[in-house]
Every structure is written in C-alpha cells, then in structure tokens.
Amino acid sequence: MFNKLYDNCFKTELGTVVTKVKEENGMFWHAFKETIFFKESGGMQSDIGMIDNHYVEALKYEDGELWHLLDTRLEGNVFMSVNLHERFRKCQVHTAQHLISAVLGNVYKVKTLAHHVGDEENDIEFDLKDFNDKMAFELEVLCNGLIRDDLDVTVTYPSYNEALKFVAKEALIPHMDDDIRVVKIGALDYNLCGCMHVPSLRYLQMLFIVGYEKTSKGYKIRYTVGDQMLDSVKKRYKVLDEASNSLAVSHIYVNTGVNRLINEVKQLNRDVVVWKHKYYKMLAKELAAKEENVIVEFFDDIDQKSLANLAQYITKEDKKAVVFIAKIYDNMQVVVASHPEVDFDVEKVFEKIADEYHLKGGGNKELKQGGGLYKENVLEYVKQMKF
C-alpha cells in the first residue's frame, strides 16, 4: 500500500501515535500509525526532520513498517516535522528528472538508464547515440517553456487495465497484486513512480543544463533546478566575487586577470632562473678560489638541479674536482664531478659513497650524482676519504 500522505509535498507536519519500539545499540527504532517521512527510493533522497524535537537519525523498511531511528524512546502521541526546504528542493530535482526524461523520450525516443542526485547538480543517463550543444540548448528551452506553461503534476492510482493503456505490460507485472501509483505531467508524461513531486511545473522555477558527457551506454546530461540552482549560483557568485576582488577586475574580466597573473608568474620564474644562474656562477668562482684540488661542500639551501649546475660551473672552468652534498628535506643529493685533466676517479668516489649510504643515481666519468635518505655523518665520512 502506498502512503498517500506522500502525494502532497507540502504536508510536512503530522500528529501521530507510536505503535512499536525496538532498541538497538542504545538507540530506538520507532514505528507509527502514520508517517510523513519519506524513505529514500526511486532516486529520491530521504526526508530529514524531527519527531518531538528529536532528530530522525535514519529510516528503514522492515516487516512492512517504516522505522524511524531516534536517540530516545517515545510513547503515545507524537508530533512529526519534516524540513520543508530540503523536501521541496528534493521534489524539484525529482520532478525535473521526470520532465527531462519525458521531453527526450518524446523527441528522440530514448530511454532513461540512470539518475543520480548531487548537492549542486544532478545527472541523467540516456541511451542517446549522439548529443551536442545545440541539442542541450533546445532541451533547456523546451523544459523551461513547459515550466512557464505550468503543466500540472498529478498523482493517480489507476487500475491495472487503466494503466495498461499507457504503460507496457512488462512494467506493470511487478504491480499486478499491489497498488499502482502514477505520476503525470500534463499530457506529456505518464510514469510509474512512488516518489514525491511538486504539484505543478511552475514550482521548478527554472532549469539549467549544466553540461553533458559521453558514457559507455549513451550520454549523461547534468542539470540543476529551482532552489538547488539558486543555492549553487550563490556559492559560485561568492567565489567569483572573491576572485574578482583578488585580481582587482570585474567579473567578466576574471579570466583576463587570471591569464595576466599566469603570465606574470611565468616571467618571474624565468627571472628567478636567470638570477639563480648568476648567483651560482659567482659562488662557483668563490669555491674555485680555494687552494684544495678537491672541494668538499655541504648545502642545505639548494635544489638537485642547481647542485649539479654548480659542480659543472667549477669543473668546466677550473682544474678542480668537487664532492657536493645537499640536504633536501629528509633526503640528500650527492654530486661528484671533475675537470677532465684532473687525476680524480669520479666513478670510484661516487660508488664508494653510494654503497655506504645506499644512493641511487647515475652519470658519466666526469659527473655522477644520486640521492637517498639523509644521514647526519655523511659530511664527516666524505672528508675523511682519501681522493
């Protein structure tokens, strides 16, 4: 039996009586003589609300009853209150799905494969062979035209034979021994449905086709509608306001402002690279001025690439060898390099350090580098090596 209180989406308050209570893990499941709470089904989400000022934690069907989970045991007469804003929003979304499915079904003779509801947008999957921007625009225009026409959305309970005039026999077989509940949108749509709906299309306010995408079975069309669309616009407008203020441009020039910022960052990065090269060339001259033939240095403010560049600046201009160690967060990078005319075995020195500290890397006979987990004693180990 269908709960006919679901036929009126604005019925959000009800006085009723507790009939059964079951305890579970310190919480209490209640069944009532009547209920206005809708349990999620048919792609429509559950109601939220209170019973005698206690929040309804969950809903479930069991033993032919709709059970309501509360944090306390109730008895006798109670008062139910459903959150009207949330219910109305869900009804708008569900009726909009019926509308979109009906329009596409009538125009392109396609079937609805799936429907998913989200906080800011929803999607419906159809067995469409093709879909494009022009079709999306036409769908939006058609739906909003029907919303302006304010077609009635009515709930009826036809007999099996009456329903058979509009619905395929295969779809009615599961309902042959039960009530049949039909939701109609004017003369446009006749659909078996147990969910809640707005009373006419004007309550949808307006529908927006957000986008679409190809799937393995057809196309998925994303949409938002009514209160959901308004909430979404408010959120996006707030973000747009923040971006506009940060970029010091009006809304319509935000993209221009972002592109300008990206180009400025690119130029700054190029400048940083230039100045880094200048700095490391100066540092290379200072290090090369040291008397020792093998320069051992430790760094904690240099990146991997710059470490190798610094070693090359020295060993290409001066007849020196270098062993550089850099601590980069919890890791270290080791570079061993030498001028070709210096009697210094780069590969042998690097392999000795790599074996001791489990470094991984590579290179050639003039420069080898690698990295691994940083160890505190690495500098002392290198300094005591005989080159």
ABEGO torsion letter per residue (X at the ends): XBBAAAABAABABBBBBBABBBBBGGBBBBBBABBABBBBBGGBBBBBEBBGGBBBABBBBBGGBBBBBBABBBBEBBBBBBBAAAAAAAAAAAAAAAAAAAAAAAAAGBBBABBBBBAABBBBBBABABBBAAAAAAAAAAAAAAAAAGBBBBBBBBBAAAAAAABBAAAAAAAAABBBBBBBBEAABBBBBABBBBABAAAAGBBBBAEBBBBAAEBBBBBBBEAAAAAAAAAAAAAAAAAAAAAGBBAAAAAAAAAAAAAAAAAAAAAAAAAAAAAAAAAAAAAAABABABBBBBBAABBAAAAAAAAAAAAAABBBBBBBBBBBEABBBBBBBBBAABBBBAAAAAAAAAAAAGBBBBEBAABBBBBBBBBAAAAAAAAABBX
